[in-house]
Structure formats: C-alpha cells, structure tokens
Amino acid sequence: MKIHYNWDHSFPSALVIDPGDIVKFNLQESSGGQINKNSTVKDLNNIDLDRICPLSGPIYIQNISSKDVLEVEILDYNISNWGWSAIHPGFDLLAGDFDSYLHHWDISNKISANLNSKLSVPLNPSISILGVAPKETGSFHPLSPSNSGGNMSINDISKGVKLFLPVNVDGALFSCGGGKAALGDGKICSSGIETNMSLTLKFHVHKGLKLEEPQFIINKDSEKENKINYYVTTGISPDMLNATKKAVKYMISYLTSTYDLTLQEAYVLCSVILKLKINQVVNKPNWVVSAYIPLNLFS
C-alpha cells in the first residue's frame, strides 16, 4: 500500500476494491520512520512535520458516492514490539509547561509496558486515523480531523468496531494510519504509545444514508467497554462546547430515527444515561468529543 502525507481527492488510488472486500494495511508509526529505537530528544526536535501522520492508501471503493456512507469494520490488528511517546512543545495540551521529552517502550509482550522500574501500564491498541478524501480541492495536512474523519484519536476505535464515515467524492478514497499500543482520552501530551501496526479492515457501503460526521458502533465482540454495546456519535469542531453540542445533536437524531422516541424523550434520555468523552484536545485546530449510548438499553 502506498504511503502519503496529505488528504487530497486528486491523489490516484493505490487499490480499487468492491464493497465487502477485506484489505490488510501496514501502518507506519506517526513520525513516519523519523523516530526509531535509537532516537533521542534531538531527533524529536528535528522532526519534519511534513512527514508526520503518514497515511496508507487511498483505497477506491466501487459503487459509492457522496450520497452514501462508508462502513469500515475493524477485523484485526497486530502491533510491533517497540513504541514511543513524546512531549513535543507546541503540540501538547499544557504548552509551555514542559520541555521536549522522548520515551521508548518495550511492548513485546503485547499486554503491558513499563514506564519505569516501578510502574507498568496496560496496552490498549487503537487506530487514530481513519478517513476519506475531502470534498474541497487541495492538499490538507492529516494532523487535524474533519467531518471526513482523519486523526480523531478515539481510543475506542479498535478491533470489532464498525465505523461509519460520510463520503465526499466518488470512491470515497479511504486512508488510515496512526496505530497506537495505548492512548488516553484527550491525547494530552500529543502522543500515545506510537507504534507500527498491521491492520485488517472490511469495507461496506450504505446507499442513500446521510451522516454529517463520523459515528461508530462498539459491539459485544469489541475489546472495549467491558463487552457492552454502544452507539457513538462524534462532534468535531475548533470549539470544545460546539463539538459537544454537535455530538449530542447527532445522538438525538440517531435515537429518534432508529427508535420510537420523541425529540424530548431522546434529549431527556441523553441527560440520564449518555456518556460524553473528550477524545482529542491537541490536534489543532479541531477537537473531538464523542457521545456514547448503551445499546443493551433497547434490547
């Protein structure tokens, strides 16, 4: 699969597939090979920002247009034996409070990794970047997400999840990247445990379905959320409050269109049981907030 460094609907496709096809991707860690096992803070400070967030793709899916929705089903992944985390001033939440810092992780046991001699953290792999080409003409850096998906950095997007993406152009032109061995809510210091990852995806097309922004299902076969099924809506905006409002409005729309609920009932239900998560606060200029509703409530 080809590696590219921008979202651009003029890029030629690396592969043409049919709905229902399965594709395996080999994702580079987020520095695009600029950070390796021997790297130091000096290498971090000299990183070429035009080569970060490498994307694998784009994939052209037959029989899909801007009137449709692309479903991306995450079948499997495999992380490498090494990863890194960094504080990169200017890209972190507490900008100006910390100097540059680089930490190497041994993730070879695939279960946990040592921060130091006293503290071990559990691994919780996810995929940060999944998206389709923008409608707008031009090349766009993949650091920040958009209504097309992209670098959403949602740590619940992992094995078993079904992600729904609004499509902007014929063929969708799907790409992905940003494998993580672990990632906290918010992506506070600008990185999780960044690692190479092999990723297996299955693609489906929903004709005539319209979404404004990405949504996804965490099902009982997922490795997340203690086996509870969730439907999740996302809000993406440069304003955190607006992102939250969008996520909730999309959830109310989902509840009223899927279940026999009035707008008022859906709104009250959200206030009683909805889970809101801040997924990403560092990929400028857009932030991501997600709203979670447990699907077992309706069974």
N, C-alpha and C positions, 0 to 999 in steps of 0.2 A: 504494500500500500504506500502511496506517495505521502511525504510529509510537506505540509505547507504552513505558513505563518500568518495568514490573514483570512478573514471571511470575505469572499468575493464571488458573486454569482457568474462572473465571466471565466472562472477557472475551469479548465476541462476536467471531466470526471476521470477518476482513477479506475473506476469499476462501474459497470451497469448491471443492475440486478432486477429481479422480479419480486413483487410482494410475496412474502412467505419465505424468502431466501435467508440463509444464515451466513454471516460473514465474520471472519476472525481478524482482529486488528492487533498490531504490536505497537503499543503506545510508548513514546519516549517520556521520561520524567520531565518536569516542567521547565528545566533550564535548557532543554534541547541538547543535552550532552555537554554543556559548558561546566557543569559541576559533576565531578566523579569522586571515587573513593579517596583520592589523594588530594583533593581540593582543599584550599584554605580560605580564610576570610578575604585575602587579597583577590582570589579568583571570583568570589562573590561580588566584590566591589567593582570588578572589571567586566561584569556580565553584559552581554549585548542584549538590550531589551527588545530588539527587533527579532530575536531568535527564541524568546521565551514563549511558553504556552504552545508548543508545536502541536499541530492538528494532523490526524491521519484521515485521508480521504482526498477529495469528496466522492461520495457514493451517489450515483444517479439511480433513483428507483422508478421503474416503469409505471405508467398509469397513475401518476399522482400530480396534482396541480395545486394552485393557490386556493382552490375551493375545498381542499381536503386537509386531513390531519395525518401525520406520520406517527405510527406507534413503534417504539423501539423497545424490544424486550431483552433484558439483560440475562443471558443464559449462564455465563460462567466467566471467571477471570482467574488469572494466576499472577501473583506479584513476584518480583525478583528477590534476591537475598540481601539487598542493600538499599538504603534510602537516606534522605537528608531532610533537615528542616533548617530554616534560616530566619533571622531577623534582618530585613532589608529596609533600612530607614527611608521613610517616604512612602512605603507601600504597606506599612503596618498601622494598626488602629491607634496605638499610643505614639504617634510620630513625634520624634524629637526626644523621647524618654530613654531610648536605648541605642547603643552603638551597634554596628554590624556584628552578626554572630552566625556561625555555621556549626551544626551538629550532625554527625554521622550516626546512622542507626544500623545495627545488625538485626535484620528481620528474617533471618534464615529459617527460624523455627515456625514462621507463619502464624504464630499465636500471640507473641508478646515481644517487646523490645525494651532494652534498658536505657533509661535516661542517664542514670549514673549507677554507682555501685549499690545504692540503697533503694532505687525506685524503678519499677518495671511498669510499662503501660500496655494495655491490651491493644492488639491490632484489630482494625475495623475497616477493611478496604472499601473504597468507593470510587466513583468516576466523577470528576469535577466538570468536565467539558463535554457536552453533547448538544449538538445544534445543527441548524440548517442554514443555507446561504441567505443573506438579507435581500430584501426587495430593492433596496437602494443601490445605485451604481457606485462603484468604487471599492477600495480595499480597506477593511476595518480590522484593527488590532484585536486579537482574541482575549485580551486581559479582562475586559468588562463584558458582562452578559447583556442580553437584549430580549425582546419579546420572542426572538427566534431560538432562545436557549443560550448555548455557549457556556461560558465559565460561571455557572451558577453556584458551584462549590457546595452542593447539598449532600451532606454525608449519609443520607438515607438512600441515595441513588446507587444501588448495588445489586448484587445477584438476586434475581427473582422479581425485580421491579419492572413495571411497564410504564414507560414514559411517553407522553403524548405531546407532540410538537406542532404548532401551527406552521404551515408551509407557505413560502413566499413566491417560489418560482417553480416551473415545471421540473419534475425530477427530484425536487427537494434539495439535492446536493448536500447530503449529510456528512459531517465530520465529527471526530471525537478526540479527546486527549485528557491529560491531567489525572493520571492514575495516582491514587493515594492509598497508603497502607493504613493510615489513620488520619482523621480530621475532626476537629472540634467545631461546634456551632460558632459561626462568625468568622472562622479562619483568621483569628485575631492578629497573629504576628506576620501574616501574609503567606504562610505555608502550613501544610500538614506534614506527614511523612511522605515526601515526594519519591516516587519510585517508578521504574519501568513496569509495564503490565501487559500481559496478553489478555485480550477481551473478546468474547464471543457474543454477538448480537443477532437477533432475529427481527426482521422488518415486516410491518403490516401497514396497510393503507385503509383509512376510514373515509369513504367517499361522502362528500357533502356535509361533513362535520366541520364546525367552525369553532376555533378557540382563539382567544386574544393572546394568551401567554401559556407557557408550559404547565402541564398538570401530570400527575402520576399516581399509580396505584402501588401500595406496598401490600403484597398478598401473603397468605399464610405460609407460602414456601420461601418467603424472603428471609434473610438472615437478620432483619432489623425488627425493632419494636416488639420483641417477645411474642412473635408469631401472630400478633393482632393485625387484621387487615385495615388499611387506611386508604382513603382517597385524599389526595393532596393537591391543593391549588397554590400557585406561586404568584407573587406580586413583585415586579421588577421596576425600580424607579430610582432616580438620584435623591429622592426624599424618602426617608425611612417610614414616616407616617403614611405617606401616599402609597408606598409599597404594601404596607399593612392593610390599608383600606381596599386596595385592589385585590389582594389575596382573599379577603373576606367577601367582597362583592362577587368574585368568581365562585366562591364556595356556595353562596346563597343561590346563585344561578344554577349551579350543579344540583343542589338539593331540590329546588323547585322543579327543574326539568326532568329529574330522574325519579323522584319520589313524590307522592301526593301531598305536598306541603304548600301552604301559602307563603308569601314573602315574609309575613310577620312571624309565622311559625319557624321558618328557616332561620331568621335573624335571632329569635329567642334561643333556638337550639344551638346556634353558634356560640351564644353568650354563656350557655350552660355547660357545653361539653367540648367545644373546639380547642385544639392545641395550636398555639402560634409559636413559630420558631424563627429566630433571626439566623439565616443560613450564611450570610456573607456580608461583611462590612468593610472590605479592603480593596475590592476590585473596582476602582474608580472608573467612571462616575456613578455606576448603578449598583444599588444594594438589592438583596434578595430576602424576602420574608415569605414563609410558607404557612398555610393553614391546613391542619390535619383533622379529619373526621373519621372516627372508627366505624368501619362498615358492618361490623357484627351487630351494631345497633339496629340495623334494618333486616336482619335475618330472622 
